[in-house]
Amino acid sequence: MYTQTERRYCSVNKIEVVLVFILSIASLVIYFIDASNDGVERCQVWSDNITQQIDLAFNIFFMVYFFIRFIAASDKLWFMLEMYSFVDYFTIPPSFVSIYLDRTWIGLRFLRALRLMTVPDILQYLNILKTSSSIRLAQLVSIFISVWLTAAGIIHLLENSGDPLDFQNHHQLPYWTCVYFLIVTMSTVGYGDVYCQTVLGRTFLVFFLLVGLAIFASSIPEIIDLVGTRSKYCGEYKREHGKRHIVVCGHITYESVSHFLKDFLHEDREDVDVEVVFLHRKPPDLELEGLFKRHFTTVEFFQGTIMNPIDLQRVKVHEADACLVLANKYCQDPDAEDAANIMRVISIKNYSDDIRVIIQLMQYHNKAYLLNIPSWDWKQGDDVICLAELKLGFIAQSCLAPGFSTMMANLFAMRSFKTSPGMQVWTNDYLRGTGMEMYTETLSPSFIDMPFAQATELCFTKLKLLLLAIEVRGVEAADTKISINPRGAKIQANTQGFFIAQSADEVKRAWYFCKACHEEVKDETMIKKCKCKNLSTFRKGVRAIQIIGRTTDEDYLNSNDHHPPPTFTPPEIPKKVHIRGEANRVQEDIQLTHRNHNPRNSGIPIANMVNSTKQVNKVKPTVNRNNTENTVSPGYNSRAPEQDTTSYAGYHLAYEVKKLMPTSRSSGGTNQNNNGVALPVGLADDQAKDFDFEKTEMKYDSTGMFHWGPAKNLDDCILDRNQAAMTVLNGHVVVCLFADPDSPLIGLRNLVMPLRASNFHYHELKHVVIVGSVDYIRREWKMLQNLPKISVLNGSPLSRADLRAVNVNLCDMCCILSAKVPSNDDPTLADKEAILASLNIKAMTFDDTIGVLSQVNGDQEAGTPVGSPIVLQRRGSVYGANVPMITELVNDSNVQFLDQDDDDDPDTELYLTQPFACGTAFAVSVLDSLMSTTYFNQNALTLIRSLITGGATPELELILAEGAGLRGGYSTPDSLSNRDRCRVGQISLYDGPLAQFGENGKYGDLFVAALKQFGMLCIGLYRFRDTSSSCDASSKRYVITNPPDDFQLLPTDQVFVLMQFDPGLEYKNIRGRGGTGQGSGTGGGGSNKDDNS
C-alpha cells in the first residue's frame, strides 16, 4: 500500500506531466495559427501581437521546467542531448529575441509537434490505455502524425524562406498545403500539383522520403489492422438494461462452441433471453467467426484472457449471471488442463467472489483444489462437471441396466425429434425418446399432501408427464435435497418436481393442474391456467383438496403395500421379478461346487443347472403361457417358507472365491472356518474369513453411501491366466483397460463406486475383473483398495486367451476403456485399441451351449404350474457379438467402425447412430450438454449425479479431497438410513408377476401396476431391434425413453426402472436340493431362479 506522502507525490507528478503536455499542444496550435498567414517573418510591434505574447508565456514556463529538470537530472550531459531538450533549444530563445527585434519569425516552433510522441506514455500514466493493442495503436498514430507535421513545418520554412545568401527564390506555400504535399509524397502518389522549388526544399525531401516512405509503409497497414481488429474483438461489452448475460471461457473452438450453443439456444428451452459472451486470448478462425455471425443476436466474442482483470472488466464479469469454463476433452495432459481451468476460476473469483461459476474438469481428483478457493460455494450455484466421474458413472450404470447411459445422455441433451412414416419402426421409437428432456416445475397446490407414488401416477395418466423426483426440504428451509422415487414422501407446498417431457410447455401442466377445474378433462393439452379467478374460492378449493388428499392418501397406502414404515422390513419382491444379472448368482454357486470337483465342469447335467434371466439372443423364446393368474408367484406380501438355517449364510457367496486351492489341502473334502461352518473344498483360509460379513463392524464407508472393506494389497487381488481360468466368474463386470504405465489416471473408482453403492446388498454386488496393465492399475489402486470384490488380470484386452480366462461370455457387461493419450498427429486414431478390442470380442465364439430347461412337476414354490412349456434360455453367449458390451470412444466419428452391419452415414450425429441408440457406445462429448443444463437448472446436475454416481454427496467429496480414499465407518441409524435410496434396475417382461403385460399389454398399465405393487418407477424400455423370431434375427436392443401410455409391449422387452431400496435380509441361506445348491430370492429386489423359473 502507498503512504500518504507517496500518494501526494504521484498526484503532483500526474498534474505536472499533463500540464506540460497541454501547454506544448497549445504552443503548437499557436504555431498553426501563425503559419497559416503569408510568410514566415514579418515586422510587428510585440505589444500588438497577441499570439506572440501568449507563446512567450508558454515558453517562460517551458524554460523554468527545463532548468528544474536539468537540476534534477542525474546525468546532466545525457539530459542536454535528449530530443526534447533540443526542442526547447530551438523554440524558447526565438520568443525572447523577437521582443528585442520587434519582428515575428516562425522559426522552428513546429518542433513542438514532436511532443505528440509522448501521448501514449501520458495516457498509460493516467491509466487510460490498458490493453496492449490500444497502446500500440496510440504509439503508431502519434509517431506518424508527429513526423508528418514536423516534416511539413520544415518544408514550409524552407520553401517560404528561399535558398540562402540572397533568399530571392522563395516559394509561397501555406502550412496546410505543405501538410497535403507531404502525405501525397509519402504515399508515393505524387499528383504533381504541388512541388518544391528551392534547392534546400528538394534536398530535404530526398532524404525525408527514405524515412517517410518506410514509416508510411510499415505504420499504416499495422494501424489499419489494429483498428479493424479492435473494432471487432477488443471493445467492451455493452449490456442492455434488464438483459442477462453469461461469460464463457476456456477451450474455445468451433467444435466446443457449436455443441454448447446448439444445446444452450435450443428451441425447447423456455425464454432463453440470455446473451452469451465468449472470452478467448486468440481471435476466432473463419469457421468459428462464421458461427458467431449466425448467432449474432445472442452471441458476442471478445479477445482477451480471463486471467486479466481488465479483460474481466471489459466483459462485465461482475454483472454476469454466471461464468462457464470449458475444458479440452482431447488434451494431452488432463491434469495440466484442469490446473489451467482451476486457475481461471481463481482469477474469476478473485475479481468477483459472488459470481456463479460452472467448470468442466477432466479428472476427479482435481475437484479437491476447487474446495481450496475461499469463495467457492456449491450452495450458491457453483458447480463442477467432472467428465471422468460422469463418463465412468454412466458406464457403471450401464453395467446394471444396459442402455441406461444412452437414455440419460438423451435426457439432459436438448434435441428435437422428427419421425416419418418412411423410417424403420425402431428408429421412430428411439427418436421420439431422444426428444425427451429433463425439466423442473413447481407442483400445483392440488398435489399438496399427496404421496409421491400417487402424484407420479396422476402426472403420468392425467398430465402425460413422468415425475422422477422431488425436492425435499429439511428441518431448515434452506436445507433441501433431491429425492428420487422416495418411499412414503408426501408433496409439500411449493415442492419442486423433476419431470421427463418433450418441452417446457408440457411441464407447465403440473403447475396449472387444478383438481376442481381439470378433474374431468380428458385431453392433457387442455390443462392450462386455472380459471378459479376468485382468490378466496381458490384457497377454499386448495384446503378441500388437501382434506381429500388426506382421505385418499390412506386408501392409496392401503392399496399399495410398498410403502411400509421404514422401521419395518418390507416384503421381498417375488422370485419371478427378474432383475438383470441377479439370478446368475445361484448358477455361480452351483458351478463353484462342481468346479471344485471337476474344474472343467463337463459333467453337470443341464437340467440341474439354474440359468440366468438372460434370454437367448439368436433364438428368441416362444411365448406360450397359460392364464396369468396361474403363473403369478406368491404376492408381494407373501414370504417364502423359512429356509434351512443350518447352512452357513455366507455359502451363498461361494462364487466370490477367486483362487481355488488344491483339493488335497483337506482330506475330508471340506474346510472349516472359524465358526465351524463347512465350506466347499479348495477355499483358502484367508478368503474364508471374507465371508464373515455380518460380524464385520465396518461394512460401509463413513457416510453410509458405499460398501467398504479393509484395504487389500493389490498383489493379493492379481490373477494370472491359469488362476483366472479356474475362477468361478458369472454375472460379473469385465473391464478391458488400455493403459500405459505412465498414462494419465482416469479414476477407476468412479466406475467401481456406483457398483458398490450401499443400496445394494453385499451379495448383490457384481464382481469387477480388470484386464490390463498392473503397473497402471497400481497407481489407481489407492482409491480402489477399500472397495470389495475386485480382481485384476495382468494381461491384454486384445488377448482372446485372457478374455476366455475371465469368462467374458458369461459377464453381465464388458466395458472397454482407454487411458492412453490421443496423438496430436491423427486424433482419429485415439480409439484404435478400443475398436479393435470390441471387434475382437464380437468375432469370438464360445463352447457354452444353450440350456434346455425341463419342467419340474409339483414345485409350487417355484411359481411355475405343472405342464408349462419348455423354455429356452441362455447360460452364456455362444457368439461374441451377443456379449453385453459398452465401448468408450474419444472421437464421435469413430462410432461407425463399431458395428460393421449398420448403415450409419459417417457424418451422422452420435446420438443417431445405431451403437449409441443400442447403448453399446459412449463418448465423452455427450456430456457437453451438461454445461447449459446445469446453468438453467442447478438441481439437474445434482439429480444426474445422484443417479449416476450411486450417491456421492458433498460430505463424501470432502473426505475424498483428503486423498486418503474412502474411510470406514461404524453403522449408525443415520448412516444406515442413507441406504434407503433409489437405484437403477432392469426388469424382464418375459416372466414373473409383470409378465401379463408382455402379452400385448400397454405401457401405461405396466407403469401403474409396477408403481402400485412394487414401488418401481418405469422410465423406459430396452427392446430388440429385430422383433422377428428368426434364428438370424439381430440380438441388438435399442432404448425407448418414456414411451406413451398406449405403447404396445412385447414379451422380450426389458424395462428400465428406478426401484426403491428393500432392507430385506442381508443374507438368505441356500436350500440344497439334489446337491445342486439352488437358491431362493434375495433382498433388495433381486431374484434367483429355481430350476424351472
Long-range contacts (C-beta under 8 A, 24 or more apart in sequence): 14-125, 14-126, 17-122, 17-125, 18-122, 18-126, 20-62, 20-65, 21-115, 21-118, 21-119, 21-122, 23-58, 23-61, 23-62, 24-62, 24-112, 24-115, 25-112, 25-115, 25-116, 26-58, 27-55, 27-58, 27-59, 27-62, 27-91, 27-109, 27-112, 28-109, 28-110, 28-112, 28-113, 28-115, 28-149, 30-54, 30-55, 30-58, 30-109, 31-106, 31-109, 31-110, 31-112, 31-153, 32-175, 34-104, 34-106, 34-109, 35-106, 35-110, 35-153, 35-156, 35-174, 35-175, 36-174, 36-175, 36-176, 38-172, 38-174, 39-160, 39-172, 40-105, 40-106, 40-156, 40-157, 40-160, 40-161, 41-103, 41-104, 41-105, 41-106, 41-161, 42-103, 42-104, 43-102, 43-103, 43-104, 44-102, 44-103, 44-104, 45-102, 46-98, 46-99, 46-102, 49-104, 52-95, 52-98, 52-104, 55-95, 55-109, 56-95, 56-96, 56-99, 59-91, 59-92, 59-95, 59-96, 62-88, 62-91, 62-92, 63-88, 63-92, 66-92, 83-114, 84-114, 84-115, 86-111, 87-111, 87-112, 87-114, 87-115, 106-156, 106-157, 107-157, 108-153, 108-157, 109-153, 110-149, 110-150, 110-152, 110-153, 110-154, 110-156, 110-157, 111-150, 111-153, 113-145, 113-146, 113-149, 113-150, 113-153, 114-146, 114-150, 115-146, 116-142, 116-145, 116-146, 116-149, 117-142, 117-143, 117-146, 118-142, 130-310, 131-234, 131-304, 131-310, 133-226, 133-229, 133-230, 133-234, 134-230, 134-234, 136-222, 136-226, 137-223, 137-226, 137-227, 137-230, 140-219, 140-222, 140-223, 140-226, 141-223, 143-215, 143-219, 144-215, 144-216, 144-219, 144-220, 144-223, 147-211, 147-212, 147-215, 148-179, 148-182, 148-183, 148-186, 148-212, 149-179, 151-182, 151-208, 151-212, 152-178, 152-179, 152-181, 152-182, 153-178, 154-204, 154-208, 155-181, 155-182, 155-196, 155-201, 155-204, 155-205, 158-196, 158-198, 158-200, 158-201, 158-204, 159-196, 159-197, 159-198, 159-201, 161-198, 162-198, 163-198, 163-199, 163-200, 164-200, 169-197, 169-198, 170-198, 171-196, 171-197, 171-198, 171-201, 182-212, 185-209, 185-212, 186-212, 186-213, 186-215, 186-216, 187-216, 188-213, 229-283, 229-303, 232-283, 232-301, 233-283, 233-284, 233-301, 233-302, 233-303, 234-302, 234-303, 234-304, 235-302, 235-314, 236-313, 236-314, 236-315, 237-277, 237-300, 237-302, 237-314, 237-315, 237-316, 239-316, 239-319, 240-275, 243-273, 243-274, 243-275, 244-273, 244-274, 244-275, 244-321, 245-274, 245-275, 245-276, 245-277, 245-316, 245-319, 245-320, 245-321, 246-274, 246-275, 246-276, 246-277, 246-320, 246-321, 246-322, 246-323, 246-324, 246-935, 247-277, 247-278, 247-279, 247-315, 247-317, 247-320, 247-322, 247-323, 247-324, 248-276, 248-277, 248-278, 248-279, 248-323, 248-324, 248-325, 248-326, 249-278, 249-279, 249-280, 249-306, 249-323, 249-324, 249-325, 249-326, 249-344, 250-306, 250-324, 250-325, 250-326, 250-327, 250-328, 250-341, 250-344, 250-360, 251-326, 251-327, 251-328, 251-337, 252-278, 252-280, 252-284, 252-288, 252-326, 253-288, 254-285, 254-287, 254-288, 254-291, 256-326, 256-328, 256-928, 257-288, 257-291, 258-291, 259-925, 259-928, 259-929, 260-326, 260-928, 260-931, 260-932, 261-291, 261-295, 261-299, 262-414, 263-413, 263-414, 263-928, 263-929, 263-931, 263-932, 263-933, 264-931, 264-932, 264-935, 265-295, 265-298, 266-414, 266-415, 266-416, 267-416, 268-414, 268-416, 268-437, 268-502, 268-503, 268-504, 269-414, 269-504, 269-936, 270-504, 270-505, 272-298, 274-298, 274-321, 275-299, 275-300, 276-300, 277-301, 277-302, 277-315, 277-316, 277-320, 278-302, 279-303, 279-304, 279-305, 279-306, 279-311, 279-315, 280-304, 281-305, 306-344, 306-347, 306-348, 307-343, 307-344, 307-347, 309-347, 309-351, 312-347, 312-348, 312-351, 312-352, 317-348, 317-351, 317-352, 317-355, 318-351, 318-352, 318-355, 320-355, 321-356, 322-355, 322-356, 322-357, 322-358, 322-381, 322-935, 323-348, 323-355, 323-356, 323-357, 323-358, 324-357, 324-358, 324-359, 324-931, 324-935, 325-357, 325-358, 325-359, 325-360, 326-360, 326-931, 327-359, 327-360, 327-361, 327-362, 327-387, 329-362, 329-387, 329-890, 329-924, 329-925, 330-822, 330-827, 330-830, 330-890, 330-891, 331-362, 332-821, 332-822, 332-824, 333-744, 333-821, 334-362, 334-363, 334-388, 334-744, 335-362, 335-363, 335-366, 335-744, 337-362, 338-362, 338-363, 338-366, 338-369, 339-366, 339-369, 342-366, 342-369, 342-370, 345-370, 345-373, 345-376, 346-373, 349-373, 349-374, 349-375, 349-376, 354-380, 356-380, 356-381, 356-382, 357-382, 357-383, 358-382, 358-383, 358-384, 358-385, 358-931, 358-934, 358-935, 359-383, 359-384, 359-385, 360-384, 360-385, 360-387, 360-931, 361-385, 361-386, 361-387, 362-386, 362-387, 362-388, 363-388, 363-744, 363-745, 363-746, 363-747, 364-388, 364-389, 364-747, 364-749, 364-750, 364-960, 365-745, 365-747, 365-960, 365-963, 367-957, 367-961, 368-957, 368-960, 368-961, 368-962, 368-963, 371-957, 371-958, 371-961, 378-954, 381-938, 383-934, 383-938, 383-941, 385-927, 385-930, 385-931, 385-934, 385-941, 387-924, 387-927, 388-746, 388-747, 388-750, 389-747, 389-750, 389-945, 389-949, 389-952, 390-927, 390-930, 390-944, 390-945, 390-948, 391-750, 391-888, 391-922, 391-924, 391-927, 392-746, 392-747, 392-748, 392-750, 392-751, 392-817, 393-750, 393-751, 393-754, 393-945, 393-948, 393-949, 393-950, 394-922, 394-948, 395-751, 395-815, 395-817, 395-886, 395-888, 395-922, 396-750, 396-751, 396-752, 396-753, 396-754, 396-755, 396-948, 396-950, 397-754, 397-947, 397-948, 397-984, 398-813, 398-815, 398-886, 398-919, 398-922, 399-733, 399-755, 399-766, 399-812, 399-813, 399-815, 399-886, 400-580, 400-581, 400-754, 400-755, 400-766, 400-983, 400-984, 400-985, 400-986, 401-580, 401-984, 401-985, 401-986, 401-1022, 401-1056, 402-580, 402-813, 402-884, 402-886, 402-919, 402-986, 402-1022, 402-1037, 403-918, 403-919, 403-1022, 403-1037, 403-1038, 403-1039, 403-1056, 404-919, 404-984, 404-986, 404-1056, 405-886, 405-919, 405-922, 406-911, 406-916, 406-917, 406-918, 406-919, 406-922, 406-1039, 407-433, 407-919, 407-1019, 407-1020, 407-1039, 407-1041, 407-1056, 408-944, 408-947, 408-948, 409-911, 409-916, 409-922, 409-926, 409-927, 410-434, 410-436, 410-911, 410-1039, 410-1041, 411-436, 411-437, 411-438, 411-500, 411-1041, 412-437, 412-438, 412-929, 412-930, 412-933, 412-940, 412-944, 413-437, 413-911, 413-926, 413-929, 413-933, 414-929, 414-932, 415-911, 426-1023, 426-1025, 426-1038, 429-1023, 429-1038, 429-1040, 429-1043, 430-917, 430-1038, 430-1039, 430-1040, 431-912, 432-1040, 432-1041, 432-1043, 433-1020, 433-1039, 433-1040, 433-1041, 433-1042, 433-1043, 434-911, 434-1041, 435-502, 436-500, 436-501, 436-502, 436-1041, 436-1042, 437-500, 437-501, 437-502, 437-503, 438-468, 438-498, 438-499, 438-500, 438-933, 438-937, 438-940, 438-943, 438-944, 439-498, 439-499, 439-500, 439-501, 439-504, 439-507, 439-937, 440-496, 440-497, 440-498, 440-499, 440-507, 440-937, 440-939, 440-940, 441-496, 441-497, 441-499, 441-507, 441-508, 441-510, 441-511, 442-494, 442-495, 442-496, 442-497, 442-510, 442-511, 443-470, 443-491, 443-494, 443-495, 443-496, 443-497, 443-510, 443-511, 444-510, 444-511, 444-512, 444-513, 444-514, 444-530, 445-493, 445-542, 445-545, 446-513, 446-514, 446-515, 446-542, 446-545, 447-491, 447-495, 447-510, 447-513, 448-491, 448-492, 448-493, 448-542, 448-545, 448-546, 448-549, 449-490, 449-491, 449-546, 449-549, 449-550, 449-553, 450-490, 450-491, 450-549, 450-552, 450-553, 451-488, 451-489, 451-490, 451-491, 451-553, 451-556, 451-557, 451-563, 452-483, 452-485, 452-486, 452-488, 452-489, 452-490, 452-491, 453-556, 453-560, 453-562, 453-563, 453-1011, 453-1012, 453-1015, 454-552, 454-553, 454-556, 455-491, 455-497, 456-485, 456-1011, 456-1017, 457-1007, 457-1008, 457-1011, 457-1012, 459-497, 459-499, 459-510, 460-1004, 460-1007, 460-1008, 460-1045, 461-1004, 461-1008, 461-1045, 462-513, 462-518, 462-524, 462-527, 463-509, 463-510, 463-513, 463-524, 463-527, 464-501, 464-506, 464-509, 464-524, 464-1044, 464-1045, 465-499, 465-500, 465-501, 465-506, 465-507, 465-509, 465-510, 466-499, 466-500, 466-501, 466-1019, 466-1042, 467-497, 467-498, 467-499, 467-510, 468-498, 468-499, 468-500, 468-943, 468-1017, 468-1019, 468-1058, 469-497, 469-498, 469-943, 470-495, 470-496, 470-497, 470-498, 471-495, 471-496, 471-497, 471-498, 471-939, 482-939, 482-942, 482-943, 482-946, 483-981, 483-982, 484-943, 484-946, 484-947, 484-981, 484-982, 484-1058, 485-982, 485-1015, 485-1017, 485-1058, 485-1059, 485-1060, 486-982, 487-562, 487-563, 487-566, 487-980, 487-1015, 487-1060, 487-1061, 488-563, 488-565, 488-566, 490-553, 496-939, 498-939, 498-940, 498-943, 500-1019, 500-1041, 500-1042, 514-541, 515-541, 515-545, 515-548, 516-541, 516-544, 516-545, 559-1012, 560-1011, 560-1012, 560-1013, 560-1015, 561-636, 561-637, 561-1013, 562-636, 562-1012, 562-1013, 562-1014, 562-1015, 562-1060, 563-1015, 566-977, 566-980, 569-1063, 569-1064, 569-1065, 570-1062, 570-1063, 570-1064, 571-636, 571-637, 571-638, 571-639, 572-639, 572-640, 572-1062, 572-1064, 572-1081, 572-1082, 572-1083, 573-636, 573-1014, 573-1062, 573-1081, 573-1085, 573-1086, 573-1087, 574-632, 574-633, 574-634, 574-635, 574-636, 574-638, 574-863, 574-992, 574-993, 574-1081, 574-1087, 575-633, 575-640, 575-862, 575-863, 575-1080, 575-1081, 575-1087, 575-1088, 575-1089, 575-1090, 575-1093, 576-631, 576-632, 576-633, 576-863, 576-991, 576-992, 576-993, 576-995, 576-1087, 576-1093, 577-987, 577-992, 577-993, 577-994, 577-1014, 577-1085, 577-1087, 578-613, 578-987, 578-988, 578-990, 578-991, 578-992, 578-1087, 578-1089, 579-613, 579-985, 579-986, 579-987, 579-1059, 579-1085, 579-1086, 579-1087, 580-613, 580-614, 580-812, 580-985, 580-986, 580-987, 580-988, 580-1054, 581-612, 581-613, 581-614, 581-731, 581-766, 581-812, 582-613, 582-731, 582-764, 582-1082, 582-1085, 582-1086, 582-1087, 582-1088, 583-610, 583-611, 583-612, 583-613, 583-1087, 583-1088, 583-1089, 583-1093, 584-612, 584-613, 584-614, 584-730, 584-731, 584-810, 584-812, 585-652, 585-655, 585-731, 585-763, 585-764, 585-1079, 585-1082, 585-1086, 585-1088, 586-610, 586-1070, 586-1077, 586-1078, 586-1079, 586-1088, 586-1089, 587-611, 587-612, 587-730, 587-731, 587-875, 588-654, 588-655, 588-728, 588-729, 588-730, 588-731, 589-651, 589-652, 589-654, 589-655, 589-1070, 589-1077, 589-1079, 590-1076, 590-1077, 590-1078, 591-655, 591-728, 591-730, 592-654, 592-655, 592-657, 592-680, 592-728, 593-654, 593-680, 593-1075, 593-1077, 595-660, 595-726, 595-728, 596-660, 596-663, 596-680, 596-681, 596-682, 597-663, 597-681, 599-660, 599-726, 606-849, 606-851, 606-852, 606-853, 607-852, 607-853, 607-854, 607-1091, 608-1074, 608-1076, 608-1091, 609-851, 609-875, 609-1076, 609-1091, 610-1076, 610-1078, 610-1079, 610-1088, 610-1089, 610-1090, 610-1091, 611-851, 611-853, 611-873, 611-874, 611-875, 611-1089, 612-730, 612-731, 612-873, 612-874, 612-875, 612-1089, 613-873, 613-988, 613-990, 613-1089, 614-873, 614-874, 615-873, 615-874, 615-988, 615-990, 615-1052, 616-850, 616-872, 616-873, 616-874, 617-874, 617-877, 617-879, 617-882, 617-1035, 618-878, 618-879, 618-882, 618-1031, 618-1032, 618-1033, 618-1035, 619-850, 619-872, 619-1031, 620-1024, 620-1028, 620-1029, 620-1033, 620-1052, 621-871, 621-872, 621-873, 621-990, 621-1051, 621-1052, 622-869, 622-872, 622-1029, 623-990, 623-998, 623-999, 623-1051, 624-869, 625-868, 625-995, 625-999, 626-865, 626-867, 626-868, 628-995, 628-996, 628-999, 630-865, 631-863, 631-864, 631-865, 631-868, 631-991, 631-995, 631-996, 632-863, 632-993, 632-996, 633-862, 633-863, 633-992, 633-993, 634-863, 636-993, 636-1013, 636-1014, 640-861, 640-1080, 640-1081, 641-861, 643-1068, 643-1069, 643-1070, 643-1071, 643-1080, 644-1069, 644-1071, 644-1072, 645-1069, 647-1069, 647-1070, 647-1071, 647-1072, 648-673, 648-675, 648-677, 648-678, 648-679, 648-691, 648-1069, 649-694, 649-1067, 649-1068, 649-1069, 650-677, 650-691, 650-692, 650-693, 650-1067, 651-677, 651-679, 651-680, 651-691, 651-1069, 651-1070, 651-1077, 652-763, 652-1067, 652-1068, 652-1069, 652-1070, 652-1079, 652-1082, 653-691, 653-693, 653-762, 653-763, 654-679, 654-680, 654-683, 654-728, 655-728, 655-729, 655-730, 656-690, 656-767, 656-789, 657-682, 657-683, 657-684, 657-687, 657-727, 657-728, 658-687, 658-717, 658-719, 658-723, 658-727, 658-791, 659-684, 659-687, 659-719, 659-723, 659-726, 659-727, 660-723, 660-726, 660-727, 693-762, 693-1066, 693-1067, 694-1066, 694-1067, 697-970, 697-971, 698-968, 698-969, 698-970, 698-971, 699-762, 699-971, 700-758, 700-968, 700-969, 700-971, 700-975, 700-976, 700-979, 701-786, 701-956, 701-959, 701-966, 701-967, 701-968, 701-969, 702-959, 702-966, 702-967, 702-968, 702-969, 702-975, 703-953, 703-955, 703-956, 703-959, 703-969, 703-975, 703-978, 704-758, 704-969, 704-971, 704-972, 704-974, 704-975, 704-976, 704-977, 704-978, 704-979, 705-757, 705-758, 705-950, 705-951, 705-952, 705-953, 705-956, 705-978, 706-753, 706-756, 706-757, 706-758, 706-787, 706-950, 706-951, 706-966, 707-756, 707-757, 707-758, 707-760, 707-762, 707-765, 707-787, 707-788, 708-786, 708-787, 708-788, 708-966, 708-967, 708-968, 708-969, 709-786, 709-787, 709-788, 709-968, 710-786, 710-968, 711-785, 711-786, 712-785, 712-786, 712-790, 713-785, 714-774, 714-777, 714-778, 714-781, 714-785, 714-792, 717-790, 717-791, 717-792, 718-774, 718-791, 718-792, 718-793, 718-794, 719-769, 719-791, 719-792, 719-793, 719-794, 719-805, 720-793, 720-794, 721-793, 721-795, 721-801, 721-802, 721-805, 722-805, 724-769, 724-791, 724-793, 724-802, 724-805, 724-806, 725-804, 725-805, 727-791, 727-806, 729-767, 729-769, 729-806, 729-807, 729-810, 729-811, 730-807, 730-810, 730-811, 730-876, 731-766, 731-767, 731-810, 731-811, 731-812, 732-766, 732-767, 732-768, 732-769, 732-806, 732-807, 732-810, 732-811, 732-812, 733-766, 733-767, 733-768, 733-769, 733-811, 733-812, 733-813, 733-814, 733-815, 734-769, 734-771, 734-803, 734-806, 734-808, 734-811, 734-813, 734-814, 734-815, 735-768, 735-769, 735-770, 735-771, 735-772, 735-815, 735-817, 736-771, 736-772, 736-797, 736-803, 736-814, 736-815, 736-816, 736-817, 736-837, 737-770, 737-771, 737-772, 737-773, 737-776, 737-777, 737-797, 737-817, 737-818, 737-819, 738-772, 738-797, 738-817, 738-818, 738-819, 738-820, 738-833, 738-834, 738-837, 739-772, 739-773, 739-776, 739-777, 739-818, 739-819, 739-820, 740-773, 740-776, 740-819, 740-820, 741-773, 741-775, 741-776, 741-779, 743-776, 743-819, 743-820, 743-821, 744-819, 744-821, 745-779, 745-780, 745-819, 746-780, 746-817, 746-819, 747-780, 747-783, 748-777, 748-780, 748-783, 748-784, 749-780, 749-783, 749-784, 749-787, 749-965, 750-949, 751-815, 751-817, 752-784, 752-787, 752-790, 753-787, 753-949, 753-950, 753-952, 754-948, 754-949, 754-950, 755-950, 756-787, 756-788, 756-789, 756-950, 757-950, 757-951, 757-983, 758-951, 758-978, 758-979, 759-950, 759-951, 759-979, 759-980, 759-981, 759-982, 759-983, 759-1061, 759-1084, 760-983, 760-1084, 761-1064, 761-1066, 761-1067, 761-1082, 761-1083, 761-1084, 761-1086, 762-788, 762-1066, 762-1067, 763-1066, 763-1067, 763-1082, 764-1082, 764-1084, 764-1086, 765-789, 766-812, 767-791, 769-793, 769-806, 769-811, 771-795, 771-796, 771-797, 771-802, 771-803, 771-806, 772-796, 772-797, 776-819, 782-965, 783-965, 785-965, 786-965, 786-966, 786-968, 787-966, 797-833, 797-837, 798-833, 798-836, 798-837, 798-840, 800-840, 800-844, 803-840, 803-841, 803-844, 804-844, 804-846, 807-876, 808-841, 808-844, 808-880, 808-883, 809-844, 809-846, 809-848, 809-876, 809-877, 809-878, 809-880, 809-883, 810-848, 810-875, 810-876, 810-877, 811-883, 811-884, 812-884, 813-884, 813-885, 813-886, 814-841, 814-883, 814-884, 814-885, 814-886, 815-885, 815-886, 815-888, 816-885, 816-886, 816-887, 816-888, 817-888, 818-888, 818-890, 822-890, 827-890, 827-891, 828-891, 828-893, 828-894, 830-890, 830-891, 830-894, 831-889, 831-890, 831-891, 831-894, 831-897, 834-887, 834-888, 834-889, 835-887, 835-894, 835-897, 835-898, 837-887, 838-885, 838-887, 838-898, 839-897, 839-898, 839-900, 840-880, 841-880, 841-883, 841-885, 842-879, 842-880, 842-881, 842-883, 842-885, 843-880, 844-879, 844-880, 845-878, 845-879, 845-880, 846-876, 846-877, 846-878, 846-879, 846-880, 848-874, 848-875, 848-876, 848-877, 848-878, 849-875, 849-878, 850-874, 850-875, 850-878, 851-875, 853-1091, 853-1092, 854-1092, 855-1092, 856-1090, 856-1091, 856-1092, 859-1090, 859-1092, 861-1080, 861-1090, 862-1090, 862-1091, 862-1092, 862-1093, 863-1093, 864-1090, 864-1092, 864-1093, 868-1092, 881-1035, 882-1035, 885-920, 886-919, 886-920, 886-921, 886-922, 887-915, 887-920, 887-921, 887-922, 888-922, 888-923, 888-924, 889-921, 889-922, 889-923, 890-923, 890-924, 891-923, 892-923, 892-925, 895-921, 895-923, 901-1034, 914-1025, 914-1036, 914-1038, 917-1038, 917-1039, 918-1025, 918-1036, 918-1037, 918-1038, 918-1039, 919-1022, 919-1037, 919-1038, 919-1039, 920-1036, 946-981, 947-982, 947-984, 947-1058, 950-983, 951-978, 951-981, 979-1061, 979-1063, 980-1060, 980-1061, 980-1063, 981-1061, 982-1017, 982-1058, 982-1059, 982-1060, 982-1061, 983-1058, 983-1059, 983-1061, 984-1056, 984-1057, 984-1058, 984-1059, 985-1016, 985-1056, 985-1057, 985-1058, 985-1059, 985-1085, 986-1022, 986-1054, 986-1055, 986-1056, 986-1057, 987-1016, 987-1054, 987-1055, 987-1057, 988-1053, 988-1054, 988-1055, 989-1049, 989-1050, 989-1051, 989-1052, 989-1053, 989-1054, 989-1055, 990-1051, 990-1052, 991-1093, 992-1087, 994-1055, 995-1051, 997-1049, 998-1049, 998-1050, 998-1051, 998-1052, 998-1053, 999-1051, 1000-1048, 1000-1049, 1001-1048, 1001-1049, 1002-1045, 1002-1046, 1002-1047, 1002-1048, 1002-1049, 1003-1043, 1003-1044, 1003-1045, 1003-1046, 1003-1047, 1003-1048, 1003-1049, 1004-1044, 1004-1045, 1004-1046, 1004-1047, 1006-1049, 1006-1055, 1007-1045, 1010-1055, 1010-1057, 1014-1059, 1014-1085, 1015-1059, 1015-1060, 1016-1057, 1016-1058, 1016-1059, 1016-1060, 1017-1057, 1017-1058, 1017-1059, 1018-1055, 1018-1056, 1018-1057, 1019-1056, 1019-1057, 1019-1058, 1020-1055, 1020-1056, 1021-1047, 1021-1049, 1021-1053, 1021-1054, 1021-1055, 1021-1056, 1022-1053, 1022-1054, 1022-1055, 1022-1056, 1023-1050, 1023-1052, 1023-1053, 1023-1054, 1024-1050, 1024-1052, 1027-1052, 1059-1085
